[in-house]
Amino acid sequence: MIRVIDGRGSGKTSKLMEIAKENNAMFVCSNPQAMEVKARAYGISDIKFISYHDFVTSYEPGNIVIDEAE
């Protein structure tokens, strides 16, 4: 498990997106559509985003990255 702990505006989310991309992992977050827009703004593509609700109710085994897990 990898945890990224840092202050607001420090780049935690972009670091997690890079980890997700490198590991072909699903990115679990509160607002998948907004995160997809954010990823494109960072120049990061090829990440599958899923909401917390969808993750809990329909997750299939595989690599995951969870944003705001705390």
Protein Blocks (a to p, Z undefined) as FASTA:
>chain_A
ZZddddehilmmmmmmmmmmmnopacddfblmlmmmmmmmnopahiacddfklmmmmpcc
dddddehkZZ
